Every structure is written in structure tokens, then in C-alpha cells.
Amino acid sequence: MRAGPSAIARAIAGTALLALALLTKPAAAQDDLPRRIVLVVPFGPGSGVDFVGRMVAEKLSERLGESVVVENRPGAGGMTGEDWVARSDPDGSTLLLMEASVVLQKWLHKSVPFDVNTDFAPISRVATSTLFLCAQASFPPNTIHELVALAKTEPGKLSAGTPGVGSPHHLALLLFDSLAKINIVNVPYRSAAASVNDLLAGQIPMVWTGLTAVMPHLQAGTVKLLGSASEQRLSLVPNVPTFAEEGVPGVVVNNWFGVAGPAKTPPGVVAHLGKELALVAADPDFRKRMLDLAFEANYLDASRFGGEIGDDSERFGKLIRDAGITPQ
């Protein structure tokens, strides 16, 4: 049976409408994002956070085909830039390169202008970096197990440098002390680099640090890594065990880096950006360049990233309170 002219016309029209819908669907998805996105980095240029932010901005800009620019807004230990984003319009045009110390602000400062759990819309975690307990090459213990044994025979006599009270490095020290039931004294410095300098000079026996700060000295054999505060061994130093492997489970303090917007950012924008950031984190060039500086591409979606923010806030808040650290 042959179709009449009207049936053919209706079929052609239906096909045209379907084709139009398919062609316009990606554009409609793109329309939920602004044409220009500012990624606020709450620390100065040249920092590890700045490096991650610029890598994310570069790759996200390539994915979206739109401008994603980094804006450094340092100050108040990161609070200046964090608050700027929290108070920005929730339209996706202003995002935050969020890093782990944001969850510590309410526990360390009397006046914090935002709530990390309610004033941001988590979009995704993109990377992590592991903290290590590092020692002078001549330090007698070669493992965490040996260190715990020594610390128990000499309570309060061993010390480790960190980049300041309340830093993730300091929290790692407190967590280790608490779980191993030992007392290694914190020696606060203004920066990780300053603590490493004193380690090399023989002023302190140990420091808590990221891998980047000590990699040249590891290669030279002047320092050694005792343990990794991570769930799994880091691929760059696969011979360094985790604390759990050495009999102290629970010493896990990862520096994480993610992207968040202001609260009430539309779910469509969050979903769209999260999908693109998942592809950024999987990009081979992104992964290699991150690993070259001891960061690992490590994606979590919005829901799981939000859970990590909340969990870390409670976990480290309790640790800070139990240590008697009062907000300043």
C-alpha cells in the first residue's frame, strides 16, 4: 500500500523535527553554563593549589570550548577567596578551587564568614596529594613500626616539623600520636620548605611533608620516607608503606583538591561541570602532568565529594578539640 502525499509530508516533517532536536540538544546543554568562568584560587601564584587550579582551568576550558580563567584571591589562610565564592552569584560563572584546609577554618578561627557544609555546592574532587612522615637519613628508625617502638621508650623526646598549628600536616601528627599512643612533639614552621631546611640542617629529626618538597633530597639520599598517610601506596614511591601496613590504621590525611560553586548553583550546572571534570581527571596529559609534581588525578562526583567535605570537617574538628587547640 502506497502512502499518500499527506502521510509522506507528515513523515518528512517528523524526521526534520527529530533531526533538529538532536542537533540542538548539545547546544541546550551548553547553554546552562556561562560563556566565561572564573576559577578562584584562594592562595597566591606558584603554590601547589595554584598549580592544580591552572591545570583544571586549562583542561576545562578545552573541554567546554569556553574561557575558564584563574583568579588568585589569597588572604586569611584561604578564607578571603573562599568567602568571595560563597557570596558570588550561583550561576556557574564563579567557582572555587577548594582544598582540604577549608574544612579546618571553623575549628581554627573565631570568625569564619561561611559554613563549608552549607554555603558551597560541591561539584567534584579532581586530585589528591599524600602526606608523608620524612626523616633524616641518619635517623635510627627506618619504619613506622620502629619509630613507634622508639617513641614509647622516649615519650615527648622526639619531634617533627609541620607548616604550622592546625595545618593538615599538624593534624597528621596529632592523629598518629593518638592512634599509636605516643607523644611526638610538633615543631611549627611558617612553611613546609622551612621545616625541610631545618631537617636537612639536622635541627629536627622528622617532618610531615608532601613529596614535592623532599623529592630532590630523597634522590640524593639525604632524607628518607618512613610512611605514607594514605589508603594506598603512592605510585611514585611504591616502596613506602602506609601507616596501616605498619600497624597504625587510621592515619589517613590526604590533601584533596576539588571544584565547588556557591550554594544554590543550579543542579544542571553542577551536573554538566561534574561530567566535564570527570573527563578532565581521566585525561592522560592531565594525569601525567599532575603526577610529575606528586599530585594524583583522583575524581569524586558531587555527592561523594560533599560527603568527604562533611566527614573531614567532623573528623578533624574532633581531633583539634581533643588536642586543646582553641580558635584564634
N, C-alpha and C positions, 0 to 999 in steps of 0.2 A: 504494500500500500504506500503510495507516494504522499509525502507531506505537502500541504497547500502552502501558498505564499505566506499566509499569516503565521503558520507554525514555524516556517523557516526564519521569518523575521524575528519571532519571539526567541528562537534558539540563538540566533546571531546576537541579539540584544543581551540575552543572559550570559553568553560567553564573553561578551565585551565587558559586562559589569564585573564578572568574576576576575577577568584579567586586570581590570582597573583596581579591584580590591587587593589583589595580590601585589600589584606594583606599588600601591600606596601604603601597604601595611608597614614596611620598614620605615618609611618617612614618618608615619604617625608615631611609631615607637621612638624615633629620634626626636620628634617634636616635644617629648616630655622633658628634654634636657635643654638648659640654656645654651646659647651659642658660645659663651665664654665662661669658663670655670676657673675660679681661683682656689688653689690648694694652699691653705695656710700652714706653714711650718712654724711651730711655737718656739723654735730655737734659732740661733744665728747661722749664717752660711758657714759651710765647712764642717759642721757637726755630723755625726752618724745619722741623726734624724733627718738632717737636710739632704744627705746623700740619698736616703730612701725616698724622701719626698720628690726629689728631682727625677729619680728613676721612674717612680709611679706616674708623675705628671707627663713625662716624655712618652711612655708607653700607652697611657690612657688617651693622650692626645692623638697618637697614631691610630688607636682603635676607633675613636669617635669621629675622627676627621674634623675635630673642632679644637679650639685653643684651650689648653689647660696650663695655666701659669702658676709658678710657685711664688708665694709672698711670705717672706720671713717676718714674723712678729714676735721677737724674743722679749723676755722680761718676766720677772717674778717666778723664776723656775718653770716657765712654760705657761703660767696662768694667763698672761696677757693675751697671747694668741688663742688659747683655748676659750677664754671668755668672749673674745671677738667673734669667734664662730658661733658660740652658743647664742649670741644676741643677733646674729645675722638673719636675713630673710630666709625662710626654709623653702627655697625654690630650686635648690641644687646648684646655685651659682657660687656658693662659698662652702668649701669643705675643709676639714681638718685632717692633717696627717697626725693621727693620735698615737702616742706611745705610752708604754706601761706606767710611767711615773704619774700620769694623770689620775690614777686611782688612789694615789697617796696624798693628794693635795688636802683633802678634808681632814686627814689624820695628822698632818704636819703643820697646818696653818689655821689660825683662829678665824680668819676672814677669807672665805673662798666664795666668789660670786656666782658659782654654778654648782649643780649637782651632776656628777658624772653619769649617774644612772637614769636621770630623767630629762636632762637638758640637751642630750645629743641623740641622734638617730644613727646607731652603728650601721655601717654598710658592709665592710668586710675587713678581716685581717689579711695582710699581704705578705708579711715576713716576720721572722723572729731572729734573735741573736742570743747565743748562750753565754752565761757567765761561768767563769772558771775560777777555782782556787789555785793560785800560782805561787811558787816558792823559789827561793834562791837555789841554784844548782847544788850548793853545798849543804842545804838543809837536810838533816838526817832522815826524816821520814820520806819515803818515796811513794806512798799510797795514803789514801784517806784512812784506811784501817790502821796503819802505823801511826798516823797523826793522832787519831782518837786515843790510841793507847798512850802516846806520849803526853797528850793534853790532860789525861786523867791522872797521870803521875805528877804533873806540874800545873795544877789549876791556877788560872789567872796569870801565868808567866809568859804564855805565848800571845802574839798579837798579829793582826792582819790589817793592812791598809784598805780603805774604801774611799770613794769620792764624796764623802760627807754623810752626816747623820740623816737617816731616812731615805737614802738612795737605795735603789734595788740591790746594789752590792752589799750595803749595810744590812738589809733585810735578809739576804742570803746568809750572811754571817750569823745573824740572830737565829735564823731557822736551823742552821747547822748546830749551833750551841744548844738550842732547846732540844732537838731530836736526838743528838748524840750524848746529851747530858754532860757537856764540857763547858769550859769558860775561856774562849779565845777573845782577847780584848780588841775592840775596834779602835783603829787609829784613823781619824777622819782627815781627809785632804780636800783641797779645793777642786781637784780633778783627778781622773784616773791616771793621766800622764804623770802628775806629780807623785802619786803613790808608787808608780812603776820606777820612777827615777830614784826614789829612796830605797826601793827593793834592790836595784842594781848597785847602789852605793853601800849596801849592807846595813842600812839603818833599820829596816824591818825584815822579818823572815818571810812574810807572805803578803799577798794582795789578792783581793777579789777584782777580777777584770774581764773585759771582753777579749776575744782572741786577737783582734786587730792591734791592740796596744802592745802586745808582747810577742807577736809573730817573729819579728827580726831577731829578738833575743832567744827565742826558742830555737831558731835555726842556728844561732851562734853557740848554743849550748850553755848560756849563762843563766837561764831560768828553766824551770820545769813545771808542768801542769800536774796537779795532784788529782783533781776531779772535776767533772762537768755537772753543773746544776741543771740538768735537762732530763727529759724522759728517756731519750735515746742518745747514743754516742753521735758526735758530730762527724760528718763525712771527711772534713778537712784534717781531723786528728783522731782517726778511728781507734788508736791505741789507748786513748784516755778514757777510763771508765766513768760511768755515772756514780753519784753518791749511793744510789740504791744498790748498784753492783758491789759497792764496798761496805755494805751493811748498814747504811743510813738512808732508808727510803723516805721520801717526802721532801728532800732538799731539791726542790724544783723552782727555780726563779728565772724564767725566760723574759728577756726584753722583747716585747712584741710591738709591732707597728701596723696600724690599720688606718682606714679612712672612715670618717664619720661626718654627718651633716648636723645642722641644728635640729632639735626636736621638732616634730610635725612636718619634716620633709616628706613629701608625698610618697606613698608606698611604691608607685610606679617608677619614680626616680630612683629610689633605693634599689629596687629590683633590677632596673636597667644598668645602673652603675655596678651593682654587685656582679652581674653576669659578665660585664666587660672586665672587671678587676680579676675575676676568676681566670679569664683568658690571659690577662697581663701576668698573673702569678705563674701561669703554665708556659709562658713564652721562653724558649730556650736561651735567648740572648739575655733576657731579664734575669733568669736563674743563674746564668754564668757570671754576669757582672755583679750580682749580689754576693755570690759565693766567693768571688775574688777578694772581697773585703769582709769575709767571715759572717755574712748575713745569709739566711736561708729563706727562699721563697716558700711561704707556708700559709696557704689560704684557708680561711674560715668564712662561711656565709654570715649574713647579718644576724641571724638568730643565735648561732653558736658564738660569734664574736661578742654579742651583747651578753651572753652567759658568762664568757670569760671575764669581761669587764666587771660584772657583778660579783663573781666568785673571787677575783683577785682583790677587789675592794674590801670584801669581808675578811678574807684570809689575812691580808697584810694589815688591815686595821686592827685585828685582834693581836697580831704579832707586835705592832707598835705600842698598843695599850699595855700588853703584858710586859713589855720592856721598860715601861715607865717613861716613854718619850711623850712629852706634852706639846700640844700645838703652840707655835710661836707667833 
